[in-house]
Amino acid sequence: MRLELTKDSAAVAIKAVGAFFFVSLTTLLTIVNPLGALGPFLAMTHNEASEWRTRTALCAAFVSSGILVGCASLGAFIFKFYGITLPALKVAGGVLLFFVALDMINARTSRSRSTKDEEHEGAAKEDVAVFPIAMPLLSGPGAIVSVFMLADQSDGALKNIALYGAIGIVGVASYWTLKEAPRITDRIGHIGMNIVARLMGLVLATMAFQFIIDGLSVALPGLAR
């Protein structure tokens, strides 16, 4: 009897970790949006050789993943140090993610990811991997806020591993997308990229409103009733 209960408990735990991994992966893929970085990346590296562009993509993916892993590891400490509550983070993060999603739906680069000045400065630099590609194009405010919220929900070692695994997969996807940027843009085209951006923006907008609703329902219990 105890063995059966142990097996059932383990199965429930595995399903919970799997569900958390799926949510983490889809959330981060949507908000990091490597396809959205293709345009600025190509504009900043158009004069570079293929080998240098590959190196830049690898460095940018590695640095952005490191930033997100650091945020996931230090999220609880930052909350306590600044006295930030999870409902406040969900509401503020939901508002920020909604504006990012609105830009994605309109197929334009969000100013929270990068500005024209940052892109021009990046184009004039010899090495653009860290700034502005890794930060803020890949690991911008929206991605950092999302990691903070996911880290707060990862109650246990297995969920922490799942979150780090999701960040790693997103990093690999970012590297491959930037490395294959010329081929992807040639095959998909700007119209195809805009369609993908709009679909991902719609999903992100829905998630943003859910964050706001969850935050308000905890901060103001009367609304839930």
Backbone as CSV, one residue per row, in Angstrom:
resi,resn,N_x,N_y,N_z,CA_x,CA_y,CA_z,C_x,C_y,C_z
1,MET,0.832,-1.208,0.000,0.000,0.000,0.000,0.865,1.257,0.000
2,ARG,1.875,1.222,0.859,2.768,2.386,0.919,3.537,2.542,-0.389
3,LEU,3.917,1.392,-0.986,4.647,1.434,-2.246,3.787,2.060,-3.333
4,GLU,2.480,1.711,-3.360,1.579,2.277,-4.356,1.422,3.784,-4.150
5,LEU,1.319,4.186,-2.872,1.202,5.618,-2.590,2.460,6.357,-3.016
6,THR,3.612,5.729,-2.790,4.874,6.351,-3.192,4.948,6.510,-4.704
7,LYS,4.511,5.460,-5.432,4.520,5.532,-6.889,3.560,6.611,-7.391
8,ASP,2.375,6.688,-6.783,1.404,7.704,-7.188,1.942,9.109,-6.907
9,SER,2.572,9.274,-5.759,3.135,10.580,-5.415,4.245,10.960,-6.382
10,ALA,5.078,9.984,-6.741,6.159,10.250,-7.683,5.613,10.614,-9.056
11,ALA,4.545,9.921,-9.479,3.944,10.213,-10.777,3.362,11.622,-10.801
12,VAL,2.701,12.008,-9.707,2.133,13.356,-9.620,3.235,14.405,-9.654
13,ALA,4.324,14.133,-8.931,5.450,15.072,-8.895,6.083,15.225,-10.268
14,ILE,6.242,14.108,-10.976,6.840,14.155,-12.315,5.951,14.942,-13.278
15,LYS,4.631,14.733,-13.174,3.711,15.473,-14.034,3.768,16.972,-13.736
16,ALA,3.881,17.310,-12.453,3.950,18.722,-12.078,5.228,19.371,-12.621
17,VAL,6.332,18.642,-12.519,7.600,19.161,-13.034,7.544,19.292,-14.555
18,GLY,6.944,18.281,-15.222,6.805,18.339,-16.669,5.951,19.510,-17.126
19,ALA,4.857,19.742,-16.409,3.995,20.864,-16.755,4.723,22.195,-16.539
20,PHE,5.477,22.293,-15.440,6.225,23.516,-15.165,7.300,23.738,-16.225
21,PHE,7.969,22.669,-16.656,8.986,22.786,-17.700,8.359,23.284,-18.996
22,PHE,7.197,22.743,-19.348,6.524,23.153,-20.592,6.129,24.630,-20.531
23,VAL,5.565,25.046,-19.391,5.183,26.447,-19.234,6.407,27.351,-19.301
24,SER,7.482,26.964,-18.633,8.709,27.760,-18.633,9.286,27.881,-20.044
25,LEU,9.328,26.767,-20.752,9.919,26.762,-22.094,9.109,27.620,-23.056
26,THR,7.789,27.431,-23.067,6.961,28.200,-23.991,6.959,29.689,-23.639
27,THR,6.941,29.989,-22.336,6.966,31.392,-21.924,8.253,32.076,-22.369
28,LEU,9.383,31.437,-22.112,10.665,32.055,-22.443,10.885,32.115,-23.952
29,LEU,10.474,31.086,-24.682,10.602,31.132,-26.140,9.787,32.281,-26.718
30,THR,8.606,32.496,-26.135,7.737,33.561,-26.643,8.302,34.936,-26.356
31,ILE,8.772,35.159,-25.140,9.227,36.495,-24.757,10.630,36.778,-25.276
32,VAL,11.544,35.781,-25.264,12.881,35.997,-25.827,12.787,36.203,-27.338
33,ASN,11.959,35.382,-27.986,11.640,35.560,-29.411,12.899,35.733,-30.258
34,PRO,13.692,34.687,-30.434,14.916,34.816,-31.235,14.665,35.323,-32.650
35,LEU,13.499,34.985,-33.237,13.205,35.468,-34.582,13.133,36.991,-34.626
36,GLY,12.690,37.596,-33.507,12.601,39.046,-33.475,13.949,39.733,-33.471
37,ALA,15.006,38.973,-33.149,16.349,39.552,-33.126,17.075,39.400,-34.458
38,LEU,16.453,38.708,-35.423,17.129,38.460,-36.693,17.457,39.754,-37.432
39,GLY,16.469,40.648,-37.526,16.673,41.892,-38.265,17.829,42.720,-37.717
40,PRO,17.796,43.090,-36.418,18.916,43.843,-35.850,20.248,43.092,-35.946
41,PHE,20.216,41.763,-35.745,21.450,40.981,-35.803,22.084,41.058,-37.191
42,LEU,21.275,40.892,-38.231,21.808,40.961,-39.594,22.286,42.365,-39.933
43,ALA,21.553,43.379,-39.440,21.953,44.753,-39.721,23.306,45.086,-39.093
44,MET,23.571,44.524,-37.910,24.821,44.829,-37.203,25.996,43.979,-37.679
45,THR,25.717,42.856,-38.334,26.801,41.945,-38.729,26.864,41.737,-40.247
46,HIS,26.245,42.636,-41.006,26.173,42.418,-42.458,27.539,42.486,-43.136
47,ASN,28.489,43.168,-42.512,29.836,43.270,-43.095,30.794,42.202,-42.571
48,GLU,30.296,41.343,-41.695,31.159,40.346,-41.061,31.175,39.043,-41.857
49,ALA,32.276,38.295,-41.705,32.376,36.977,-42.332,31.469,35.993,-41.611
50,SER,31.193,34.866,-42.271,30.287,33.871,-41.698,30.821,33.321,-40.380
51,GLU,32.144,33.111,-40.294,32.722,32.577,-39.060,32.564,33.560,-37.906
52,TRP,32.763,34.831,-38.184,32.615,35.850,-37.133,31.163,35.973,-36.699
53,ARG,30.230,35.864,-37.645,28.808,35.937,-37.303,28.418,34.757,-36.416
54,THR,28.962,33.572,-36.703,28.691,32.400,-35.866,29.235,32.600,-34.460
55,ARG,30.448,33.150,-34.359,31.027,33.425,-33.044,30.180,34.433,-32.272
56,THR,29.707,35.464,-32.965,28.873,36.470,-32.313,27.570,35.850,-31.813
57,ALA,26.963,34.972,-32.622,25.722,34.309,-32.215,25.947,33.440,-30.987
58,LEU,27.063,32.692,-30.964,27.363,31.822,-29.821,27.580,32.638,-28.552
59,CYS,28.343,33.707,-28.652,28.622,34.543,-27.481,27.341,35.198,-26.973
60,ALA,26.500,35.702,-27.885,25.262,36.357,-27.481,24.324,35.383,-26.782
61,ALA,24.189,34.177,-27.322,23.316,33.171,-26.709,23.841,32.759,-25.340
62,PHE,25.164,32.606,-25.223,25.760,32.203,-23.949,25.565,33.292,-22.890
63,VAL,25.817,34.539,-23.248,25.688,35.637,-22.283,24.235,35.823,-21.865
64,SER,23.315,35.789,-22.819,21.900,35.975,-22.482,21.401,34.848,-21.588
65,SER,21.828,33.610,-21.843,21.441,32.489,-20.985,22.016,32.661,-19.584
66,GLY,23.270,33.140,-19.508,23.880,33.382,-18.201,23.136,34.441,-17.404
67,ILE,22.676,35.481,-18.092,21.905,36.533,-17.417,20.615,35.968,-16.848
68,LEU,19.913,35.149,-17.648,18.642,34.592,-17.196,18.844,33.577,-16.073
69,VAL,19.911,32.777,-16.160,20.211,31.829,-15.074,20.527,32.584,-13.789
70,GLY,21.294,33.675,-13.897,21.594,34.491,-12.726,20.342,35.079,-12.102
71,CYS,19.416,35.545,-12.933,18.152,36.095,-12.418,17.329,35.009,-11.728
72,ALA,17.335,33.795,-12.313,16.594,32.695,-11.692,17.195,32.309,-10.347
73,SER,18.522,32.383,-10.234,19.191,31.994,-8.994,19.052,33.052,-7.900
74,LEU,19.057,34.318,-8.297,19.052,35.414,-7.323,17.680,36.050,-7.152
75,GLY,16.658,35.469,-7.792,15.331,36.077,-7.735,14.808,36.250,-6.321
76,ALA,14.890,35.196,-5.499,14.374,35.257,-4.126,15.122,36.301,-3.303
77,PHE,16.443,36.374,-3.468,17.238,37.356,-2.722,16.854,38.780,-3.118
78,ILE,16.653,39.004,-4.420,16.291,40.344,-4.885,14.922,40.748,-4.340
79,PHE,13.984,39.793,-4.316,12.653,40.086,-3.768,12.763,40.544,-2.316
80,LYS,13.513,39.786,-1.514,13.631,40.104,-0.094,14.396,41.409,0.126
81,PHE,15.450,41.625,-0.653,16.283,42.804,-0.471,15.503,44.087,-0.741
82,TYR,14.693,44.080,-1.796,13.936,45.277,-2.154,12.504,45.262,-1.611
83,GLY,12.118,44.206,-0.922,10.775,44.126,-0.375,9.694,44.022,-1.431
84,ILE,9.989,43.329,-2.522,9.033,43.186,-3.621,8.150,41.973,-3.359
85,THR,6.853,42.136,-3.522,5.925,41.027,-3.369,5.604,40.436,-4.741
86,LEU,5.227,39.159,-4.760,4.923,38.498,-6.024,3.725,39.136,-6.743
87,PRO,2.628,39.503,-6.034,1.517,40.156,-6.748,1.947,41.436,-7.454
88,ALA,2.787,42.242,-6.790,3.266,43.476,-7.427,4.091,43.160,-8.666
89,LEU,4.940,42.125,-8.582,5.753,41.738,-9.728,4.883,41.238,-10.876
90,LYS,3.841,40.477,-10.548,2.966,39.950,-11.597,2.227,41.075,-12.314
91,VAL,1.741,42.047,-11.549,1.011,43.156,-12.180,1.961,43.985,-13.046
92,ALA,3.118,44.384,-12.464,4.079,45.188,-13.219,4.623,44.409,-14.419
93,GLY,4.964,43.129,-14.191,5.464,42.312,-15.287,4.420,42.084,-16.363
94,GLY,3.163,41.900,-15.951,2.096,41.720,-16.927,1.907,42.938,-17.799
95,VAL,1.987,44.126,-17.196,1.859,45.369,-17.972,3.006,45.489,-18.968
96,LEU,4.231,45.215,-18.496,5.391,45.292,-19.378,5.280,44.287,-20.517
97,LEU,4.904,43.041,-20.198,4.787,42.019,-21.231,3.685,42.362,-22.229
98,PHE,2.633,43.030,-21.760,1.552,43.400,-22.678,2.046,44.399,-23.723
99,PHE,2.843,45.378,-23.302,3.360,46.347,-24.265,4.328,45.693,-25.243
100,VAL,5.114,44.729,-24.747,5.983,43.970,-25.652,5.135,43.186,-26.648
101,ALA,4.068,42.550,-26.154,3.178,41.776,-27.024,2.492,42.669,-28.047
102,LEU,2.132,43.882,-27.636,1.477,44.811,-28.560,2.408,45.158,-29.717
103,ASP,3.685,45.360,-29.407,4.655,45.628,-30.475,4.823,44.416,-31.376
104,MET,4.782,43.208,-30.788,4.911,42.001,-31.599,3.705,41.833,-32.511
105,ILE,2.516,42.131,-32.004,1.308,42.022,-32.827,1.356,43.002,-33.994
106,ASN,1.934,44.177,-33.755,2.083,45.182,-34.811,3.341,44.968,-35.637
107,ALA,4.073,43.855,-35.362,5.270,43.482,-36.131,6.319,44.576,-36.117
108,ARG,6.565,45.137,-34.933,7.632,46.121,-34.805,8.472,45.760,-33.584
109,THR,9.737,46.184,-33.599,10.650,45.891,-32.504,10.269,46.687,-31.278
110,SER,10.101,46.011,-30.144,9.724,46.695,-28.916,10.872,47.551,-28.413
111,ARG,10.555,48.757,-27.917,11.575,49.647,-27.379,12.114,49.135,-26.053
112,SER,11.413,48.178,-25.426,11.964,47.571,-24.219,13.064,46.573,-24.562
113,ARG,13.089,46.097,-25.805,14.147,45.188,-26.248,15.350,45.974,-26.752
114,SER,15.113,46.970,-27.577,16.200,47.815,-28.061,15.601,49.055,-28.703
115,THR,16.383,50.112,-28.740,15.972,51.351,-29.384,16.810,51.555,-30.643
116,LYS,16.405,52.506,-31.468,17.157,52.797,-32.686,18.574,53.266,-32.356
117,ASP,18.701,54.063,-31.298,20.036,54.526,-30.907,20.934,53.363,-30.533
118,GLU,20.365,52.382,-29.803,21.165,51.218,-29.411,21.569,50.395,-30.635
119,GLU,20.660,50.271,-31.604,20.988,49.513,-32.802,22.063,50.227,-33.622
120,HIS,21.962,51.561,-33.735,22.984,52.309,-34.470,24.335,52.208,-33.768
121,GLU,24.315,52.308,-32.440,25.566,52.183,-31.685,26.146,50.789,-31.846
122,GLY,25.263,49.789,-31.841,25.736,48.423,-32.014,26.342,48.194,-33.384
123,ALA,25.733,48.812,-34.413,26.251,48.646,-35.771,27.632,49.264,-35.915
124,ALA,27.931,50.267,-35.096,29.234,50.938,-35.173,30.289,50.238,-34.335
125,LYS,29.895,49.288,-33.496,30.845,48.595,-32.638,31.460,47.410,-33.375
126,GLU,32.670,47.027,-32.938,33.311,45.861,-33.527,32.704,44.571,-32.996
127,ASP,32.319,44.532,-31.730,31.752,43.334,-31.127,30.394,43.697,-30.532
128,VAL,29.335,43.142,-31.106,27.974,43.482,-30.677,27.319,42.323,-29.939
129,ALA,28.078,41.286,-29.595,27.488,40.082,-29.006,26.831,40.371,-27.664
130,VAL,27.565,41.084,-26.774,27.024,41.344,-25.441,25.990,42.453,-25.484
131,PHE,26.361,43.577,-26.078,25.435,44.705,-26.218,25.421,45.142,-27.678
132,PRO,24.262,45.207,-28.304,22.918,45.073,-27.715,22.224,43.738,-28.004
133,ILE,22.952,42.720,-28.534,22.257,41.491,-28.916,21.874,40.661,-27.692
134,ALA,22.867,40.308,-26.860,22.549,39.513,-25.666,21.657,40.298,-24.717
135,MET,22.002,41.558,-24.524,21.237,42.440,-23.637,21.144,43.797,-24.299
136,PRO,19.962,44.272,-24.717,18.644,43.791,-24.285,17.841,43.007,-25.324
137,LEU,18.414,42.677,-26.514,17.606,42.030,-27.535,17.088,40.655,-27.094
138,LEU,17.975,39.810,-26.554,17.556,38.470,-26.141,17.090,38.435,-24.689
139,SER,17.890,38.939,-23.787,17.526,38.928,-22.362,17.165,40.344,-21.922
140,GLY,16.044,40.822,-22.417,15.570,42.152,-22.069,14.736,42.151,-20.804
141,PRO,14.137,43.287,-20.479,13.325,43.383,-19.254,12.192,42.365,-19.205
142,GLY,11.543,42.122,-20.343,10.444,41.167,-20.350,10.893,39.767,-19.999
143,ALA,12.019,39.335,-20.571,12.544,38.000,-20.270,12.976,37.898,-18.816
144,ILE,13.602,38.956,-18.297,14.067,38.941,-16.907,12.884,38.866,-15.948
145,VAL,11.839,39.650,-16.197,10.648,39.605,-15.344,10.001,38.221,-15.403
146,SER,9.944,37.640,-16.590,9.358,36.299,-16.727,10.143,35.273,-15.918
147,VAL,11.471,35.355,-15.953,12.294,34.426,-15.189,12.075,34.622,-13.694
148,PHE,11.952,35.869,-13.253,11.676,36.127,-11.839,10.387,35.431,-11.407
149,MET,9.346,35.568,-12.200,8.056,34.981,-11.839,8.111,33.454,-11.886
150,LEU,8.803,32.904,-12.872,8.932,31.448,-12.948,9.766,30.911,-11.797
151,ALA,10.815,31.641,-11.434,11.663,31.199,-10.324,10.884,31.174,-9.018
152,ASP,9.963,32.122,-8.843,9.161,32.133,-7.619,8.217,30.932,-7.553
153,GLN,7.835,30.405,-8.720,6.923,29.255,-8.753,7.657,27.924,-8.670
154,SER,8.975,27.932,-8.822,9.741,26.673,-8.818,10.058,26.266,-7.389
155,ASP,9.107,25.609,-6.757,9.248,25.182,-5.365,9.829,23.770,-5.294
156,GLY,11.122,23.684,-5.430,11.759,22.376,-5.354,12.930,22.274,-6.311
157,ALA,13.825,21.333,-6.013,15.037,21.180,-6.821,14.710,20.764,-8.254
158,LEU,13.722,19.860,-8.415,13.406,19.387,-9.764,12.854,20.511,-10.636
159,LYS,12.027,21.367,-10.064,11.496,22.488,-10.846,12.591,23.499,-11.161
160,ASN,13.536,23.670,-10.245,14.669,24.544,-10.540,15.469,24.009,-11.722
161,ILE,15.705,22.691,-11.710,16.418,22.073,-12.824,15.630,22.239,-14.125
162,ALA,14.296,22.083,-14.028,13.454,22.249,-15.210,13.552,23.672,-15.759
163,LEU,13.581,24.660,-14.859,13.693,26.058,-15.294,15.040,26.310,-15.961
164,TYR,16.115,25.816,-15.347,17.439,25.987,-15.946,17.527,25.259,-17.294
165,GLY,16.878,24.090,-17.364,16.858,23.362,-18.631,16.133,24.131,-19.720
166,ALA,15.012,24.762,-19.342,14.266,25.573,-20.308,15.104,26.752,-20.794
167,ILE,15.816,27.391,-19.868,16.688,28.508,-20.245,17.775,28.020,-21.200
168,GLY,18.343,26.834,-20.916,19.371,26.276,-21.788,18.849,26.000,-23.188
169,ILE,17.647,25.432,-23.284,17.060,25.139,-24.600,16.800,26.425,-25.364
170,VAL,16.306,27.444,-24.672,16.074,28.739,-25.324,17.397,29.334,-25.814
171,GLY,18.472,29.147,-25.008,19.784,29.619,-25.434,20.263,28.922,-26.694
172,VAL,20.068,27.606,-26.757,20.449,26.845,-27.955,19.617,27.304,-29.156
173,ALA,18.310,27.500,-28.941,17.442,27.965,-30.024,17.865,29.349,-30.512
174,SER,18.268,30.213,-29.572,18.717,31.551,-29.953,19.995,31.480,-30.778
175,TYR,20.923,30.628,-30.337,22.176,30.472,-31.085,21.916,29.965,-32.496
176,TRP,21.113,28.922,-32.618,20.848,28.357,-33.939,20.125,29.368,-34.833
177,THR,19.170,30.106,-34.252,18.418,31.081,-35.047,19.325,32.182,-35.573
178,LEU,20.193,32.715,-34.712,21.102,33.778,-35.151,22.156,33.242,-36.124
179,LYS,22.639,32.051,-35.875,23.645,31.456,-36.752,23.096,31.251,-38.159
180,GLU,21.831,30.832,-38.242,21.199,30.569,-39.527,20.354,31.757,-39.996
181,ALA,20.648,32.937,-39.487,19.832,34.117,-39.789,19.668,34.365,-41.291
182,PRO,20.738,34.350,-42.096,20.549,34.607,-43.535,19.633,33.589,-44.211
183,ARG,19.804,32.303,-43.878,18.967,31.269,-44.499,17.507,31.397,-44.064
184,ILE,17.304,31.676,-42.769,15.927,31.792,-42.266,15.202,32.944,-42.929
185,THR,15.864,34.091,-43.024,15.212,35.259,-43.644,14.963,35.024,-45.128
186,ASP,15.856,34.280,-45.791,15.648,33.996,-47.211,14.462,33.064,-47.432
187,ARG,14.309,32.079,-46.533,13.228,31.100,-46.714,11.883,31.610,-46.228
188,ILE,11.878,32.215,-45.037,10.609,32.687,-44.471,10.203,34.018,-45.073
189,GLY,11.176,34.917,-45.212,10.850,36.252,-45.704,10.307,37.128,-44.587
190,HIS,10.246,38.400,-44.859,9.762,39.331,-43.844,8.279,39.108,-43.528
191,ILE,7.495,38.727,-44.527,6.071,38.493,-44.284,5.884,37.309,-43.349
192,GLY,6.620,36.223,-43.591,6.524,35.060,-42.719,6.969,35.364,-41.308
193,MET,8.040,36.143,-41.162,8.510,36.512,-39.835,7.475,37.376,-39.114
194,ASN,6.822,38.266,-39.850,5.789,39.109,-39.231,4.589,38.283,-38.777
195,ILE,4.238,37.258,-39.550,3.115,36.395,-39.167,3.443,35.651,-37.875
196,VAL,4.653,35.087,-37.804,5.072,34.388,-36.587,5.086,35.345,-35.394
197,ALA,5.613,36.555,-35.600,5.672,37.542,-34.517,4.280,37.897,-34.019
198,ARG,3.324,38.037,-34.916,1.962,38.392,-34.505,1.312,37.257,-33.716
199,LEU,1.525,36.021,-34.157,0.956,34.887,-33.425,1.554,34.779,-32.025
200,MET,2.866,34.929,-31.927,3.521,34.861,-30.623,3.112,36.049,-29.757
201,GLY,2.906,37.201,-30.381,2.452,38.374,-29.632,1.071,38.171,-29.043
202,LEU,0.184,37.501,-29.787,-1.155,37.227,-29.271,-1.087,36.311,-28.055
203,VAL,-0.250,35.274,-28.140,-0.081,34.375,-26.994,0.490,35.126,-25.795
204,LEU,1.479,35.968,-26.047,2.114,36.719,-24.969,1.150,37.710,-24.332
205,ALA,0.290,38.336,-25.132,-0.688,39.270,-24.582,-1.659,38.551,-23.645
206,THR,-2.081,37.348,-24.034,-2.963,36.565,-23.172,-2.277,36.213,-21.861
207,MET,-1.017,35.812,-21.945,-0.263,35.485,-20.735,-0.088,36.718,-19.855
208,ALA,0.134,37.880,-20.481,0.331,39.114,-19.716,-0.916,39.456,-18.915
209,PHE,-2.085,39.348,-19.531,-3.331,39.634,-18.814,-3.571,38.626,-17.703
210,GLN,-3.160,37.372,-17.927,-3.326,36.375,-16.874,-2.446,36.706,-15.680
211,PHE,-1.218,37.183,-15.942,-0.339,37.618,-14.854,-0.987,38.751,-14.065
212,ILE,-1.570,39.721,-14.771,-2.203,40.868,-14.110,-3.393,40.410,-13.269
213,ILE,-4.215,39.531,-13.828,-5.382,39.032,-13.102,-4.956,38.276,-11.849
214,ASP,-3.941,37.411,-11.981,-3.456,36.649,-10.824,-2.902,37.580,-9.749
215,GLY,-2.137,38.588,-10.167,-1.565,39.514,-9.198,-2.617,40.322,-8.472
216,LEU,-3.612,40.813,-9.208,-4.668,41.610,-8.588,-5.552,40.763,-7.683
217,SER,-5.788,39.515,-8.074,-6.656,38.654,-7.258,-6.026,38.337,-5.903
218,VAL,-4.668,38.310,-5.857,-3.990,38.065,-4.580,-3.877,39.340,-3.778
219,ALA,-3.532,40.449,-4.456,-3.361,41.731,-3.750,-4.698,42.296,-3.285
220,LEU,-5.746,42.070,-4.074,-7.080,42.581,-3.749,-8.063,41.417,-3.770
221,PRO,-8.148,40.655,-2.679,-9.000,39.456,-2.659,-10.458,39.747,-2.982
222,GLY,-10.908,40.957,-2.729,-12.300,41.291,-2.999,-12.646,41.145,-4.470
223,LEU,-11.663,41.364,-5.356,-11.920,41.228,-6.784,-12.219,39.783,-7.167
224,ALA,-11.540,38.846,-6.484,-11.764,37.439,-6.785,-13.172,37.005,-6.427
225,ARG,-13.712,37.604,-5.365,-15.079,37.232,-4.976,-16.109,37.906,-5.859
